[in-house]
Amino acid sequence: MGASLRALRALVLLAGFYLLGVFLLAALAGADYAVCTRSHGSIVYDVVIGSVVLAIPIVRGFFMLRTPKGDAAPTGTTLSVTDSQEPALWEAVRDIARQVGTRAPDEIVLMEKVNAAVSEDSSLLGLRPGTRRLYLGLPLMIGLDEMQLRAVLAHEMGHYANFDTRLTPLIARGRAQLIRTIAHFHERSDKKIANERARQEKHAAKRIAKGRRATKVDTPGLGATYRGMAAIYTAYGNFYLRATHATARSQELAADVASVRVAGRDSAASALREINALGPAFDYYMSAYATLGVGAGLLPRPGQVFGGLRKLLDARAEELRELRRELSTEPASPYDSHPALAERVARIEALPDDGRAGQRARPALELLADADAALVAVEQAVLTPEARALQRVDWEDLVHQSMTVYVSQGADEIREAFAAEGAGPGLTAALDTIDADPAVRWRVADRLPKPEQAAAATGHADREAARAVVRRALNQLVTVELAVCGAARWQLSWSDSATLRYPADDFEDQLDQALDAMITDTPDTEPLRKLVLTGRSV
């Protein structure tokens, strides 16, 4: 479908919203006329007032002409870069725009997402072009090489060339009008029900105060007219979304053609596969690494909040390889704005060989004048003032200090259980209490959480479950004791979870034996005391 037909379709769909409103207003006016000519008294007043109330959200929708800000652009904090700041990136974007045959963006905006997008501030229903912006995620650049990035940028320039961004505000306007009109009808329905419930509850309270039986609060059928009107607009809204998203899916496929033409078949396909892997990898990186220390008041060094992603990608190459292969084959929903990724990749890879396979390319970040400075600048733009105030440390210290804090916090319940039995704080005080009264171990175990099966155990099984609980509790206290004093250290791993390194190679075996001695019927605390003391002195 050409740009002119897509523009006409968007206008017709938007006009459909107004025509639906006109039809409903006409129906309300017809109902009012029929009642006024055939009835008298209060029923006329009730019907007319009801029609006016129903007409208000319809008329409000007519005059909601402003397109919601940010509807066509990525949300979140961003950083605009000029030609003088990033000359190589700007030159690459302009070169790609020339190859696609469209006007280059007026602004390039860096952001913190695995994404690239374009927007245009068009006006007059998309007839007058406006400021064009290219949004480019630094995490996306971290994971791509230059040819893959050129494929992504060509795809975005393809949206400009096909006038997709001109129509976005028009489509967004229709969607916003529908959403707000539907929401207003639901608000009026909810308000009517709430008012009636409040009236009935007040009446019931008065009856109770007089010693009478309260009547049941019930609101059957209230607000049904509002909900009915909302259902009509919802039905049209579903049709609107299906129609506009079907167009959006065809736009994505058309933009992929520009991607192949500029960067080559293999680079275009590999870029889509790489993005499929980068999305979940980045989400995991942010939760398991970049923000690991937030609860302990820590962040990575400046530039590493997003820049550390490269370390994860290098260390987990095999996992990423699987993600590149495992493209979703689920059919696209009628309400999806993009075709299934597997379909897009299959279409591209089915194209004839264009002789550009195996193109050597540098990392995409090398297009930036100073990638480290850009990562720092985006961090400063994205992080909240509270986040920027956190202490910045190296990755190794971040992992050790964060894990030490969290394990110590996790031991609070254990300390409280021992304190309830008269023990002071710390491992030594707990061991002293056990020496004085070995049975305290089982009372402490009763105060700590147990697996559901263990909690239901009795007799010998209950005692064995209690031994396991005590062993875990003492092991955690030992971990905290050694980690706090630096004798044991949590080790960073980019390919696996953090692990605890003990003071000596055979320390863990000795610890197992010392803990076993603590859960016998006649506990011996001496091996554990000596082991911890030795660990501190290493």
C-alpha positions, 0 to 999 in steps of 0.5 A: 500500500502506497503512502497516499493510500495509507494516509487516506486510510488513516484519515478515514479511520479517524473520520470514523471516530467522528462519524460514530459520535455524530451517529450516537448524538443523532440517536440521542437527539432522536430519542429526546424528540420522540419522548418530548412529542409523546410524553409529558412530565418528569420522564421528559426531563429525565430523558433529556438530562440523561442524553445531555450527560451521555453526549458530554464525553462524545462532544469532548472527544470531538474537540480533543485535537492535540496529539499526546506528547511522546506518543510517537517517541520513546519514553524516558530521559534522553541525550541529544548530540550535535554534529560537532560532538559526534561527527562520525555518527552524524555522517553515517546517518546522513549517508544512510539517509541519502542511500534510502532517498530521504531527508536525514533527521534533524536531531540524534538522541542517545538513550539507554535502551536496546532500541532505535526509533524515529519520530517526526513532528509533522502537522496539518494531518501529516501534510506538513513535515516537521522536526525529525529525530532519531533515537539510538540506544547505547546498549544497542550499539554495544551489542552490534557491529557497524554494519549491523547498526547501519542495517538498523539505521537504514530500517529507521530511515525507511520509515521516513522514506515511506512517510510512516512517521508523518502518519504516526501523529494522526494515528495516535490522535485517533487512538487517544480520542478513543481511549479518553472517550471510553475512559470517560464513560467508565468514569461516569459509570463508576462514579454513579455506582459509587454515589449510589453505594454511598447513599445506600450505606448511609441509609443502612447506617441510620437504620442500624442506629435506630436498632433496625436491620440494615438493608442490603447494599446493592446497585444492579444495573446502575451505570449500564447506559454508560458502559453500553456507550463505552462498549460501542466505542471499544468495539470501534477501538478494536477495529481501529487498532487492528486496521492501524496495526496491520498497516504498521506491520506492513510498514516494518516489512517495507522498512526491512527492504531499505535495511537490506539494500543499504547494509546487505542481506546478511547484516540485516538478518544478523542485526535482527537476530542480535537484537533478539538476544540483546533484549533479554541479555540487557534486562538480565544485566541491569537486574543482576549486575548494574543495579545489584548494589543499589540496596547497599548504596552502591553503583558501578563506576561512571560509564559502567552502569550501561557500559558493563553490558559488553563484559556480560556479552563477551562472557556469555557467548554460548547463551547469546548464540542460542538466543540468536537462533531461537526466534519466536515462531508465534503468529502475530496477533492482529493487535501486534504493531510488528510482524513476528521476528522469525517472519522478518528474518525468514523473508530477509534470509530467503533473498538471493545472495547479494555478495556482501556476506562476511563483511568485516566491520568494527564495533558500532561504538567506534562510531562515537568520538568518545564512547566512554564519555557518551556512556557517562553522559547518558548515565548522568541524563538517565539516573535520578539524583538519588542514584547519582548520589550513590557510591561508585566502586569497581565491579569486584568491590561492588559484588563483594560489598553488596553480597556482604550487606545482603547476606548480613541482612538475611541473617537478621532473622537468625540473630533475632531467633538467638536473641529471643533465647538470650544470646548476644549479637554475633556468632561467638555469642550464639556458640556461647549460648549453645555451650550453655544449653545445647537444647537452645538449637532446637528452640532456635530452629522452631523460630526459623522458617522451615520447608512445608514438609519439614514443618509438618514432620514429627518425632525423628523426622522433626529433629532431623529437619531441625538439624538442617535448619540449625546447620544453615543458620550457623553457616550463614552466621559464619559467612557474614562473620568472615565476609565482614572482616574480609577473610572471605570474599564474594567473587564477581563472575560474568558467566555465572552467579557470584561465589564466595571464596574462603580463606584457604582451599580446604576451608570449605571442607573443614567448615562442613566438618565443624558444622556437622559437629554442631548438630550432633546430640552433644554439640562441639563448638570448638572446631567452629571457633578455631576455624573462624579464628584461623580464617580471620587471621589468614 
